[in-house]
Amino acid sequence: MAQPSFQVYGLGQCALDYIGKIEAYPPPDLKCEFSDMVIQGGGPVATALVALARWGLSCAFAGVLGDDLFGGKIKASLDGEGVDTSGVLIRKGCESQFAFIVAEPAVSRRTIFWRRPTGPPPGSDEIDYSIIRRAKVLHIDGLFAEASLAACNAAKESGVEVVVDAGSLRDGMLELARLSDYYLASQTFTKALMGDDKPLEACYKLAELGPRVACVTLGTKGYVALAEGQVIEQPAYQVKAVDTTGCGDLFHAGFIYGVIQGWDVEKSLDLGAWSAAMVSRKLGGRTGIPSLKELVKQGYA
């Protein structure tokens, strides 16, 4: 029996997010009432794949869960979206990734308190390389350094394009840049990398490591990218943001959608920026994912 093929293979974080809205972040030792709490699946790669699945792409996800209550809910959130979870590893006696997020709509800001999965990360021998080799794009966030490097090497050997979500400067993240085609980093990542807020300089530094496109997302200021020597800078789409959870995830999803469609870099980045703005209008990283119908109306599909 032939094994299934997927357009996008994702390896990285999957979580259960509890998200509440507050007026303003409190000082220590005070109570703070929140409202409009949402409970839903989260995680950078997992949420990007949910968006891509809603837009009609076939996606497979690999990551780590515990055998706790959260793990069952996280897996169900992916299964329900049509994302293949056969690569998800369930670690017995361990706990799944969890986050509590407080959103401040008045200042377009959110604070994340999170716990990584307590089970062992995927080993390089636990990855299904046959699926990676048949994919069009490998999407990773680098949380699992050993498995991420192994997956990237397999992808590069097979001509599969690699998109990295560099949210934090973890061990192994720069090694992943050397194996990536598209390296899309957060402002937090590049501040840690450069020791200062120098996004364009960070793009040049990252591009020297090998990716064809190096990009830094800048929240309400948009993004700056270096694409094979060409500088691309665009402001963010102006919306009334309720919660910025998921904005980076949707930026990556939009960009990957463009890569799969064979678009040029500017159009792919533009869909990323537009998708990030759209998801910010509602509470939660998945609630406001624009539909395929909205993409068509906007001229993206």
Buried (B, 14 or more C-beta within 10 A) or exposed (E): EEEEBBBBBBBBBBBBBBBBBBEEEEEEEEEEEBEBEBEBBBBBBBBBBBBBBBBEBBBBBBBBBBBBEBBBBBBEBBEEBBBBBEBBBBBEEBBBBBBBBBBBBEEBBBEBEBEBBBBEBBEBEBBBBEBBBBBBBBBBBBBBBBBBBBBBBBBBEBEBBBBBBBBBBBEBBBBBBBBBBBBBBBBBBBBBBBEEEBBBBBBEBBBEBBBBBBBBBBBBBBBBBBBEEEEBEBEBBEBEBBBBBBBBBBBBBBBBBBBBEEBEBBBBBBBBBBBBBBBBBBBBBBBBBBEEEBBEEBEBB
